[in-house]
């Protein structure tokens, strides 16, 4: 199965940022023959601190994403946090994403499935890969065009995540498309003075390890200047480093 790639900034910061990232993704698609799905969040509803930047919100955010699609022809993915967001989001994007902490929320999964779009469900930090058959059933039975699963690590204590790569083949027993979230898996949740920390150095290693375990997709949050990003700054990959990493993942070993 040809791998898919999902990439974009953690949150919609500005139209200029979306243009910068989208233009680079189009260039990568042309040069490497990929079909990268553009990702950005219109609202980060689970920030550590109340004072943290959340994004432009549903109405403005969806318009900005629609502008990206119209201008660059990229497929779109964004996450939803409330069931009433599913229908309007489904009118704009190609893939609705369910955040990890919400992957057991029945109403959210049902509403996402009812859009008839692809639903990407992130595996919760407190569940095993095998447990994900139940969220998949909820979305499938509600009408989702397809259901993907995403690995993003597990919590085995405070302020850190550990990736058990055996979850990838376990989830491949449930769905054919299992994505490795290579940036969120290097997070240190809440471990950086009121915000989530992390270490982007390990992002390429997460990707290559996931490939060895059979991953059929890869998720990267990218930014031209990640250290000054307004969300997940410590984890996002430099935009300039995305193409060589994708090229490495595409090479036959």
C-alpha positions as a Markdown table, in Angstrom:
| # | Residue | x | y | z |
|---|---|---|---|---|
| 1 | Unk | 0.0 | 0.0 | 0.0 |
| 2 | Unk | 1.4 | 3.4 | -1.0 |
| 3 | Unk | 2.0 | 5.5 | 2.1 |
| 4 | Unk | 0.0 | 8.7 | 2.8 |
| 5 | Unk | 1.5 | 11.8 | 4.3 |
| 6 | Unk | -0.3 | 14.4 | 6.4 |
| 7 | Unk | 1.5 | 17.7 | 7.2 |
| 8 | Unk | 0.9 | 21.2 | 8.2 |
| 9 | Unk | 1.1 | 23.6 | 11.1 |
| 10 | Unk | -0.4 | 22.6 | 14.5 |
| 11 | Unk | -2.8 | 25.5 | 14.5 |
| 12 | Unk | -4.0 | 28.2 | 12.0 |
| 13 | Unk | -1.9 | 31.2 | 13.0 |
| 14 | Unk | -2.3 | 33.3 | 9.9 |
| 15 | Unk | -3.1 | 33.2 | 6.2 |
| 16 | Unk | 0.5 | 33.8 | 5.5 |
| 17 | Unk | 1.6 | 30.8 | 7.4 |
| 18 | Unk | -0.9 | 28.6 | 5.6 |
| 19 | Unk | 0.3 | 29.9 | 2.2 |
| 20 | Unk | 4.0 | 29.2 | 3.1 |
| 21 | Unk | 3.3 | 25.7 | 4.2 |
| 22 | Unk | 0.8 | 24.8 | 1.4 |
| 23 | Unk | 3.2 | 26.1 | -1.3 |
| 24 | Unk | 6.0 | 23.9 | 0.0 |
| 25 | Unk | 3.7 | 20.8 | 0.2 |
| 26 | Unk | 2.7 | 21.4 | -3.5 |
| 27 | Unk | 6.3 | 21.6 | -4.4 |
| 28 | Unk | 7.1 | 18.3 | -2.5 |
| 29 | Unk | 4.1 | 16.6 | -4.2 |
| 30 | Unk | 5.4 | 17.6 | -7.6 |
| 31 | Unk | 8.9 | 16.6 | -7.0 |
| 32 | Unk | 8.3 | 13.3 | -5.1 |
| 33 | Unk | 5.0 | 12.2 | -6.6 |
| 34 | Unk | 3.2 | 12.4 | -3.3 |
| 35 | Unk | -0.3 | 13.6 | -2.4 |
| 36 | Unk | 0.3 | 15.2 | 1.0 |
| 37 | Unk | -2.9 | 16.0 | 2.9 |
| 38 | Unk | -2.8 | 19.5 | 4.4 |
| 39 | Unk | -3.5 | 19.7 | 8.2 |
| 40 | Unk | -4.1 | 22.6 | 10.4 |
| 41 | Unk | -6.5 | 23.1 | 13.4 |
| 42 | Unk | -9.0 | 25.9 | 13.6 |
| 43 | Unk | -9.2 | 25.5 | 17.4 |
| 44 | Unk | -6.9 | 23.8 | 19.8 |
| 45 | Unk | -9.5 | 23.0 | 22.5 |
| 46 | Unk | -7.2 | 21.1 | 24.8 |
| 47 | Unk | -4.3 | 23.6 | 25.4 |
| 48 | Unk | -2.6 | 23.2 | 28.8 |
| 49 | Unk | -3.2 | 26.9 | 29.9 |
| 50 | Unk | -6.3 | 29.1 | 29.5 |
| 51 | Unk | -4.0 | 31.8 | 28.2 |
| 52 | Unk | -2.6 | 29.7 | 25.3 |
| 53 | Unk | -3.4 | 30.5 | 21.7 |
| 54 | Unk | -6.3 | 28.4 | 20.4 |
| 55 | Unk | -6.8 | 29.5 | 16.8 |
| 56 | Unk | -9.3 | 31.6 | 14.7 |
| 57 | Unk | -12.3 | 29.4 | 15.6 |
| 58 | Unk | -14.7 | 27.4 | 13.5 |
| 59 | Unk | -16.2 | 29.9 | 11.0 |
| 60 | Unk | -13.0 | 31.9 | 10.2 |
| 61 | Unk | -10.8 | 28.7 | 10.3 |
| 62 | Unk | -12.9 | 26.8 | 7.9 |
| 63 | Unk | -12.9 | 29.7 | 5.4 |
| 64 | Unk | -9.1 | 29.9 | 5.7 |
| 65 | Unk | -8.8 | 26.1 | 5.0 |
| 66 | Unk | -11.2 | 26.4 | 2.1 |
| 67 | Unk | -9.0 | 29.1 | 0.7 |
| 68 | Unk | -6.0 | 26.8 | 0.9 |
| 69 | Unk | -7.9 | 24.1 | -1.0 |
| 70 | Unk | -9.1 | 26.4 | -3.7 |
| 71 | Unk | -5.7 | 28.0 | -4.2 |
| 72 | Unk | -3.4 | 25.0 | -3.9 |
| 73 | Unk | -5.7 | 22.0 | -4.7 |
| 74 | Unk | -4.6 | 20.1 | -1.6 |
| 75 | Unk | -6.7 | 17.7 | 0.3 |
| 76 | Unk | -7.5 | 18.9 | 3.8 |
| 77 | Unk | -7.6 | 17.4 | 7.3 |
| 78 | Unk | -8.6 | 19.0 | 10.6 |
| 79 | Unk | -9.8 | 17.9 | 14.0 |
| 80 | Unk | -13.1 | 18.3 | 15.7 |
| 81 | Unk | -13.8 | 18.4 | 19.4 |
| 82 | Unk | -17.6 | 18.7 | 19.5 |
| 83 | Unk | -20.2 | 16.7 | 17.6 |
| 84 | Unk | -21.9 | 19.9 | 16.3 |
| 85 | Unk | -18.7 | 20.8 | 14.5 |
| 86 | Unk | -18.8 | 17.7 | 12.3 |
| 87 | Unk | -21.3 | 18.7 | 9.7 |
| 88 | Unk | -19.8 | 22.1 | 8.8 |
| 89 | Unk | -16.3 | 20.8 | 8.9 |
| 90 | Unk | -17.3 | 17.9 | 6.7 |
| 91 | Unk | -18.5 | 20.4 | 4.0 |
| 92 | Unk | -14.9 | 21.7 | 3.7 |
| 93 | Unk | -12.3 | 19.0 | 4.5 |
| 94 | Unk | -11.7 | 15.6 | 3.2 |
| 95 | Unk | -10.7 | 13.9 | 6.5 |
| 96 | Unk | -12.1 | 14.6 | 9.9 |
| 97 | Unk | -9.8 | 13.8 | 12.8 |
| 98 | Unk | -10.8 | 12.7 | 16.2 |
| 99 | Unk | -8.3 | 13.8 | 18.9 |
| 100 | Unk | -6.8 | 11.0 | 21.1 |
| 101 | Unk | -8.4 | 12.1 | 24.3 |
| 102 | Unk | -11.8 | 12.0 | 22.6 |
| 103 | Unk | -11.6 | 8.7 | 20.7 |
| 104 | Unk | -14.2 | 7.0 | 22.9 |
| 105 | Unk | -16.8 | 9.8 | 22.6 |
| 106 | Unk | -19.7 | 8.1 | 20.9 |
| 107 | Unk | -21.6 | 11.2 | 19.8 |
| 108 | Unk | -18.4 | 12.7 | 18.3 |
| 109 | Unk | -17.6 | 9.5 | 16.4 |
| 110 | Unk | -21.2 | 9.1 | 15.1 |
| 111 | Unk | -21.4 | 12.7 | 14.0 |
| 112 | Unk | -18.0 | 12.4 | 12.1 |
| 113 | Unk | -19.1 | 9.2 | 10.4 |
| 114 | Unk | -22.4 | 10.7 | 9.4 |
| 115 | Unk | -20.6 | 13.2 | 7.2 |
| 116 | Unk | -19.7 | 10.3 | 4.9 |
| 117 | Unk | -16.1 | 11.5 | 4.9 |
| 118 | Unk | -12.9 | 9.7 | 5.9 |
| 119 | Unk | -12.5 | 9.7 | 9.7 |
| 120 | Unk | -9.0 | 9.5 | 11.2 |
| 121 | Unk | -9.1 | 8.4 | 14.9 |
| 122 | Unk | -6.1 | 9.0 | 17.1 |
| 123 | Unk | -5.5 | 6.2 | 19.6 |
| 124 | Unk | -5.8 | 7.5 | 23.1 |
| 125 | Unk | -2.8 | 7.7 | 25.3 |
| 126 | Unk | -4.5 | 5.3 | 27.7 |
| 127 | Unk | -5.6 | 2.6 | 25.2 |
| 128 | Unk | -3.9 | -0.3 | 23.4 |
| 129 | Unk | -4.0 | -0.7 | 19.7 |
| 130 | Unk | -6.4 | -3.6 | 20.0 |
| 131 | Unk | -8.9 | -1.4 | 21.9 |
| 132 | Unk | -9.4 | 0.8 | 18.9 |
| 133 | Unk | -11.7 | -1.7 | 17.2 |
| 134 | Unk | -14.6 | -0.2 | 19.1 |
| 135 | Unk | -14.1 | 3.5 | 18.0 |
| 136 | Unk | -13.7 | 2.2 | 14.5 |
| 137 | Unk | -17.0 | 0.3 | 14.7 |
| 138 | Unk | -18.8 | 3.5 | 15.8 |
| 139 | Unk | -17.5 | 5.6 | 12.9 |
| 140 | Unk | -18.0 | 2.8 | 10.3 |
| 141 | Unk | -21.5 | 2.0 | 11.4 |
| 142 | Unk | -22.4 | 5.7 | 11.2 |
| 143 | Unk | -21.4 | 5.9 | 7.5 |
| 144 | Unk | -17.8 | 7.0 | 7.3 |
| 145 | Unk | -16.3 | 6.6 | 3.9 |
| 146 | Unk | -13.2 | 5.1 | 5.4 |
| 147 | Unk | -11.7 | 4.9 | 8.9 |
| 148 | Unk | -8.0 | 5.4 | 9.7 |
| 149 | Unk | -6.2 | 4.9 | 12.9 |
| 150 | Unk | -3.2 | 7.0 | 14.2 |
| 151 | Unk | -0.6 | 6.0 | 16.8 |
| 152 | Unk | 0.7 | 8.8 | 19.0 |
| 153 | Unk | 2.1 | 7.1 | 22.1 |
| 154 | Unk | 1.0 | 6.1 | 25.5 |
| 155 | Unk | 1.3 | 7.7 | 29.0 |
| 156 | Unk | 3.0 | 5.5 | 31.6 |
| 157 | Unk | 3.5 | 8.3 | 34.1 |
| 158 | Unk | 3.7 | 12.1 | 34.2 |
| 159 | Unk | 4.8 | 14.5 | 31.5 |
| 160 | Unk | 6.1 | 12.0 | 28.9 |
| 161 | Unk | 4.9 | 9.6 | 26.3 |
| 162 | Unk | 6.2 | 6.2 | 25.2 |
| 163 | Unk | 5.5 | 4.6 | 21.8 |
| 164 | Unk | 4.8 | 0.9 | 21.8 |
| 165 | Unk | 5.3 | 0.2 | 18.1 |
| 166 | Unk | 3.5 | -3.1 | 18.4 |
| 167 | Unk | 0.3 | -1.0 | 18.4 |
| 168 | Unk | 0.8 | -0.5 | 14.6 |
| 169 | Unk | 0.4 | -4.1 | 13.5 |
| 170 | Unk | -2.3 | -4.5 | 16.1 |
| 171 | Unk | -4.3 | -1.7 | 14.5 |
| 172 | Unk | -3.5 | -3.0 | 11.0 |
| 173 | Unk | -5.6 | -6.0 | 12.0 |
| 174 | Unk | -8.5 | -3.6 | 12.4 |
| 175 | Unk | -8.0 | -1.1 | 9.5 |
| 176 | Unk | -5.6 | -1.1 | 6.5 |
| 177 | Unk | -4.5 | 2.5 | 7.0 |
| 178 | Unk | -2.5 | 3.1 | 10.2 |
| 179 | Unk | -0.8 | 6.5 | 10.5 |
| 180 | Unk | 2.2 | 7.3 | 12.7 |
| 181 | Unk | 1.9 | 10.7 | 14.4 |
| 182 | Unk | 5.6 | 11.4 | 14.4 |
| 183 | Unk | 5.4 | 14.8 | 16.1 |
| 184 | Unk | 2.8 | 14.4 | 18.9 |
| 185 | Unk | 4.5 | 11.2 | 19.9 |
| 186 | Unk | 7.6 | 13.2 | 21.0 |
| 187 | Unk | 5.5 | 15.5 | 23.3 |
| 188 | Unk | 6.0 | 15.9 | 27.0 |
| 189 | Unk | 2.5 | 16.9 | 27.9 |
| 190 | Unk | 2.1 | 19.8 | 30.3 |
| 191 | Unk | 5.8 | 19.4 | 31.2 |
| 192 | Unk | 7.0 | 22.9 | 30.2 |
| 193 | Unk | 5.7 | 25.6 | 32.6 |
| 194 | Unk | 2.1 | 25.7 | 31.5 |
| 195 | Unk | 2.5 | 24.3 | 28.0 |
| 196 | Unk | 3.4 | 21.0 | 26.4 |
| 197 | Unk | 7.1 | 20.4 | 25.8 |
| 198 | Unk | 8.9 | 17.8 | 23.7 |
| 199 | Unk | 11.9 | 17.2 | 21.5 |
| 200 | Unk | 11.7 | 17.3 | 17.7 |
| 201 | Unk | 15.1 | 15.6 | 17.3 |
| 202 | Unk | 13.3 | 12.3 | 17.6 |
| 203 | Unk | 10.7 | 12.9 | 14.9 |
| 204 | Unk | 12.7 | 11.2 | 12.1 |
| 205 | Unk | 13.4 | 8.2 | 14.3 |
| 206 | Unk | 9.7 | 7.8 | 15.1 |
| 207 | Unk | 9.0 | 7.8 | 11.4 |
| 208 | Unk | 11.6 | 5.2 | 10.5 |
| 209 | Unk | 10.7 | 2.9 | 13.4 |
| 210 | Unk | 7.0 | 3.1 | 12.4 |
| 211 | Unk | 8.0 | 2.2 | 8.8 |
| 212 | Unk | 9.7 | -0.9 | 10.2 |
| 213 | Unk | 6.5 | -1.9 | 12.0 |
| 214 | Unk | 4.4 | -1.5 | 8.8 |
| 215 | Unk | 2.9 | 2.0 | 9.1 |
| 216 | Unk | 0.9 | 3.0 | 6.0 |
| 217 | Unk | 0.8 | 6.7 | 6.8 |
| 218 | Unk | 2.8 | 9.5 | 8.5 |
| 219 | Unk | 1.7 | 12.6 | 10.2 |
| 220 | Unk | 4.0 | 15.6 | 10.6 |
| 221 | Unk | 3.3 | 19.0 | 12.1 |
| 222 | Unk | 5.6 | 21.4 | 10.3 |
| 223 | Unk | 6.4 | 25.1 | 10.6 |
| 224 | Unk | 9.0 | 27.4 | 8.9 |
| 225 | Unk | 10.0 | 28.7 | 12.4 |
| 226 | Unk | 8.7 | 26.1 | 14.9 |
| 227 | Unk | 10.4 | 27.6 | 17.9 |
| 228 | Unk | 8.1 | 30.6 | 17.4 |
| 229 | Unk | 5.0 | 28.6 | 16.6 |
| 230 | Unk | 2.0 | 29.3 | 18.7 |
| 231 | Unk | 1.2 | 25.7 | 19.6 |
| 232 | Unk | 3.4 | 22.6 | 19.9 |
| 233 | Unk | 6.5 | 24.7 | 19.2 |
| 234 | Unk | 8.9 | 22.1 | 20.7 |
| 235 | Unk | 7.6 | 19.2 | 18.6 |
| 236 | Unk | 7.0 | 20.6 | 15.1 |
| 237 | Unk | 9.4 | 19.7 | 12.4 |
| 238 | Unk | 11.2 | 22.5 | 10.5 |
| 239 | Unk | 9.4 | 22.8 | 7.1 |
| 240 | Unk | 12.7 | 22.6 | 5.3 |
| 241 | Unk | 13.3 | 19.2 | 6.8 |
| 242 | Unk | 10.1 | 17.6 | 5.6 |
| 243 | Unk | 11.0 | 16.8 | 2.0 |
| 244 | Unk | 14.2 | 14.9 | 2.8 |
| 245 | Unk | 12.4 | 12.9 | 5.5 |
| 246 | Unk | 9.6 | 12.0 | 3.1 |
| 247 | Unk | 12.1 | 11.0 | 0.4 |
| 248 | Unk | 13.8 | 8.7 | 2.9 |
| 249 | Unk | 10.6 | 7.1 | 3.9 |
| 250 | Unk | 9.7 | 6.5 | 0.3 |
| 251 | Unk | 13.0 | 4.7 | -0.5 |
| 252 | Unk | 12.8 | 1.0 | -0.8 |
| 253 | Unk | 15.2 | -0.6 | 1.7 |
